[in-house]
Amino acid sequence: MIKFGITLKKIRLAKGYSQRFVAEQLNLTRQTVSKWENGRGYPDFENLVLLSELYGVSIDQLVNRKTLNLDRQKVLQMNRKREKVLWLTRQAKILVIAVLTVLVVVSGITFVIAQREQAREEAETVPISRYYVYAVDIKRVVLEKDKTGATTGIISVTTKNNEKIQHPTLTDLTRRRLIIKPKTVESMDPDKVEALSKAALARNIK
């Protein structure tokens, strides 16, 4: 690098040019030209072409094994090291992307599992009153069931006063004051309380 700078300086002085003049011709600062001639940097390819034209010499005269003090083995070793670093950098990027992808997937799965677990816990702790209402003074309930025996509706309710309510709704039972609050159930004889599905009652609404 130093020999290259010395060569640049010799050619410039042979032309009788000052560093400032060369800098002005290339739209650069004098410090940049000085840096090249002191071996602290290289001009890029474009500026090499401009220098060769300005000095009236070929690029080969500016850049060759002698001016660069080129050692083939050192260059090959540097190339090998540079390629190895680039390869390791690419592998590291691939590894980072893979790890981030796994983390995102695991985080997503964990979130879904957590949400399902939370929903299950909430379902287990939901008071039964959310799905049922409690009625008193009920003598008989006729249920509609499917083939599996699951309740699908309430056909009729007969009160202790022998009033038969066909396809009752929650409004019908509330109006007759047959519905009681869930807290009241705790202090009553379970045999005197009927638990009626809100969903079944809702199906009777026209």
C-alpha positions in Angstrom: 0.0 0.0 0.0 2.9 2.3 0.8 4.6 1.6 -2.5 1.3 2.4 -4.3 1.2 5.8 -2.5 4.8 6.5 -3.4 4.1 5.6 -7.1 1.1 8.0 -7.1 3.2 10.8 -5.6 6.1 10.3 -8.0 3.8 10.4 -11.1 2.1 13.5 -9.7 5.4 15.3 -9.1 6.6 14.3 -12.5 3.6 16.0 -14.0 4.2 19.1 -11.8 0.8 18.9 -10.2 0.1 19.8 -6.6 -2.2 17.7 -4.4 -4.6 20.6 -4.4 -4.7 20.7 -8.2 -5.3 16.9 -8.4 -8.0 17.2 -5.7 -9.8 20.0 -7.6 -9.7 18.0 -10.9 -11.4 15.0 -9.1 -13.8 17.1 -6.9 -12.1 15.8 -3.8 -10.3 17.3 -0.8 -6.5 17.6 -0.7 -6.6 15.4 2.4 -8.0 12.5 0.4 -5.2 12.7 -2.2 -2.7 13.0 0.7 -4.2 9.8 2.3 -3.7 7.9 -0.9 -0.1 9.0 -1.3 0.7 8.2 2.4 -0.5 4.6 2.0 -3.5 5.1 4.3 -6.1 4.3 1.7 -6.8 3.4 -1.9 -8.8 5.3 -4.6 -11.8 3.4 -5.8 -11.9 2.0 -9.4 -13.6 5.1 -10.8 -11.0 7.4 -9.3 -8.2 5.1 -10.5 -9.5 5.6 -14.1 -9.6 9.4 -13.6 -6.1 9.5 -12.1 -4.7 7.5 -15.0 -6.3 9.9 -17.5 -5.1 12.9 -15.5 -1.6 11.6 -15.3 -1.5 10.3 -18.8 -0.5 6.7 -17.7 -2.3 3.4 -17.9 -4.0 1.8 -14.9 -1.4 -1.0 -15.0 1.2 1.6 -14.2 -0.7 2.7 -11.2 -1.9 -0.7 -9.9 0.4 -3.7 -10.3 2.2 -6.3 -8.2 5.1 -4.0 -7.6 3.1 -0.9 -6.6 0.8 -3.0 -4.3 3.7 -5.1 -3.0 1.5 -8.0 -3.8 2.2 -11.4 -2.1 0.1 -14.1 -3.8 0.1 -16.5 -0.9 -1.0 -13.7 1.5 -3.8 -12.7 -0.8 -5.0 -16.3 -1.1 -4.9 -16.7 2.6 -6.9 -13.5 3.1 -9.4 -14.6 0.5 -9.8 -17.9 2.2 -10.3 -16.2 5.6 -12.7 -13.7 4.1 -14.8 -16.4 2.5 -14.9 -18.4 5.7 -16.1 -15.4 7.6 -18.8 -14.8 5.0 -19.8 -18.4 5.2 -20.0 -18.4 9.0 -22.0 -15.1 8.8 -24.5 -16.7 6.5 -24.8 -19.8 8.6 -25.2 -17.6 11.7 -28.0 -15.7 10.0 -29.7 -19.0 9.0 -29.4 -20.3 12.6 -30.8 -17.1 14.0 -33.8 -17.2 11.6 -34.4 -20.8 12.4 -34.3 -20.2 16.2 -36.6 -17.2 15.9 -39.0 -19.2 13.8 -39.0 -22.0 16.4 -39.6 -19.5 19.2 -42.5 -17.9 17.3 -44.1 -21.3 16.7 -43.5 -22.4 20.3 -44.8 -19.1 21.6 -47.9 -19.4 19.4 -48.6 -23.0 20.5 -48.0 -22.1 24.1 -50.4 -19.1 23.8 -53.1 -21.3 22.2 -52.7 -24.0 24.9 -52.8 -21.3 27.6 -55.9 -19.9 26.1 -57.6 -23.3 26.0 -56.5 -24.1 29.5 -57.9 -20.7 30.7 -61.2 -21.4 28.9 -61.4 -24.8 30.4 -60.7 -23.5 33.9 -63.3 -20.8 33.4 -65.8 -23.3 32.3 -65.1 -25.4 35.3 -65.6 -22.5 37.7 -68.7 -21.0 36.0 -71.6 -21.2 38.3 -74.3 -23.6 37.2 -76.7 -20.7 37.4 -75.2 -19.3 34.2 -76.9 -22.2 32.3 -79.8 -23.0 34.5 -82.6 -21.2 36.4 -84.3 -22.6 39.5 -88.0 -22.9 39.9 -90.2 -23.8 42.9 -93.8 -25.0 43.2 -93.3 -27.2 40.1 -95.2 -30.5 40.1 -94.2 -31.9 36.8 -91.9 -31.1 33.9 -92.3 -32.8 30.5 -89.0 -32.8 28.6 -88.3 -33.2 24.9 -85.3 -35.5 24.3 -83.3 -36.7 21.3 -82.3 -40.2 20.5 -79.3 -40.1 22.8 -81.5 -39.1 25.8 -80.2 -35.5 25.9 -82.7 -32.8 26.7 -83.5 -30.7 23.7 -86.5 -28.7 25.0 -89.2 -28.3 27.6 -92.7 -29.3 26.4 -94.7 -28.3 29.4 -94.5 -27.4 33.1 -97.3 -28.2 35.6 -97.4 -26.2 38.8 -98.5 -27.4 42.2 -101.8 -25.5 41.5 -102.2 -27.9 38.5 -101.7 -25.0 36.0 -100.1 -26.5 32.9 -97.9 -24.2 31.0 -97.2 -25.4 27.4 -93.8 -24.6 25.9 -92.9 -22.3 28.8 -90.4 -19.5 28.5 -88.3 -17.8 31.2 -90.7 -14.9 31.1 -93.7 -17.2 31.7 -92.2 -18.6 34.8 -90.9 -15.3 36.1 -94.3 -13.7 35.7 -95.8 -16.5 37.8 -93.1 -16.0 40.4 -91.8 -19.5 40.1 -88.2 -18.5 39.5 -85.9 -18.1 42.6 -82.4 -16.7 42.9 -79.5 -19.2 43.0 -78.5 -18.2 46.6 -82.0 -19.2 47.7 -81.4 -22.7 46.5 -78.8 -23.3 49.2 -81.3 -22.8 52.0 -84.0 -25.0 50.5 -84.8 -28.7 50.2 -83.3 -29.8 46.9 -86.4 -31.9 46.2 -88.5 -28.8 46.1 -86.4 -27.1 43.5 -86.4 -27.7 39.7 -83.3 -26.8 37.6 -84.5 -25.8 34.2 -82.1 -25.3 31.2 -82.1 -21.7 30.0 -81.3 -22.9 26.5 -84.3 -25.3 26.6 -86.6 -22.4 27.7 -85.1 -20.1 25.1 -86.1 -22.5 22.3 -89.8 -22.0 23.2 -89.6 -18.3 22.5 -91.5 -17.6 19.2 
